[in-house]
Every structure is written in C-alpha cells, then in structure tokens.
Amino acid sequence: MAKSAKKVEQPPAPQTVTIDNEKYSLEGITDSARKALNTLQFADRRLAQLNGEIALANAARLGMISILKKELKKADS
C-alpha cells in the first residue's frame, strides 16, 4: 500500500480587494470599511442579477417581435 503524503499546512493568503486596479489588504480594516465593502458586494451581486433580468427581457422582447411580424404578415396576405 502506498503511504499518503503529509500535507504541509500553509498560512492562508491575506485577503485583498482590488479597486481601480489597486489592491488593498482587508486585514484589520475598520467596521466602517467592512460595512462599505459588504454593501459594495451586495450592489455588485444585485447589478449582476438585474443585468441577467434585462438580458432575459430583451430575449423575450425579440421573440415577441418575431411572432408579431409573422402574424402581421399573415394578416396582410
């Protein structure tokens, strides 16, 4: 049987956030900075969700335009 290799535990990498191409350490940030970061992350998630909803609405709109055009052509015949 093969012996399993022992894992060498490495310290976790320090957490950072990148804003305008500049990295900032999150180690020891103030409560105010943490609240701002949490709000920013929430806003980013919400914007991504809304952009998805916009894409879905645009796809539905294009589908309805296609159906409407077909129906209007039938009416002209």
N, C-alpha and C positions, 0 to 999 in steps of 0.2 A: 504494500500500500504506500502511496505517496504521502509524504508529510506535507501538511499545509503550511504555506509561508506565513510568517508572522507579519501582521500589518504594522507599519510604522505610523504611529499617530502623528499627524502634522497639525499644528495650531490652525484654527480657522482663519481664512484670509480676512483681513479687515474689510468691513462693509464700506462701500463708497457709493456716491451718487454722482452722475455726470450731468452738469447743467451748462449749456452753451459750450460744449467741448472741453469743459474743465472739470476735473474730478475733485470731489470733496469727501473727506472722511466723515463717516457717521459716528465715529467713536466719540463719546462724551458730548453729543450735541444737546442743546438746551431743550426744554419741554416745548418752548415756542417753535423751535426749528423742527422738532419731531411732529408737532401738530400741523405745521405748514407742509411738511413732506407727506404726511398721511392725506391731507386734503388734496395736494397735487396728484398723488397716486390715484385717489378716488376720481378726480376730474379726468385724468388720462383714461381710466377704465370706462368712465361714462361716455367720453368722446368716442372711444372705440366702439362702444355699443351703439351710440347714435349713428355713427358712420355706417355701421352694419345695417341699421334700420333704413337709412337713406338709400343704401345700395339695393336693399330688398324692395323698397317702394319704387325706385327707378326701374327695376326689372319688371315689377308688376305693371307699372305705367306703360312700358314699352310693349308688353304683352297685350294690354288693353287697346293700345293704338293699332297694333296689328289686327286684332279681332275687329275693331271698329272699321278699319279700312276695308277688310274683306266684306263685312256686312253692308257697307255703303256702296261697294262695287256691285253687290247683288241687287241692291235697290235700284241702281242705275240701269241694270240690264232689262 
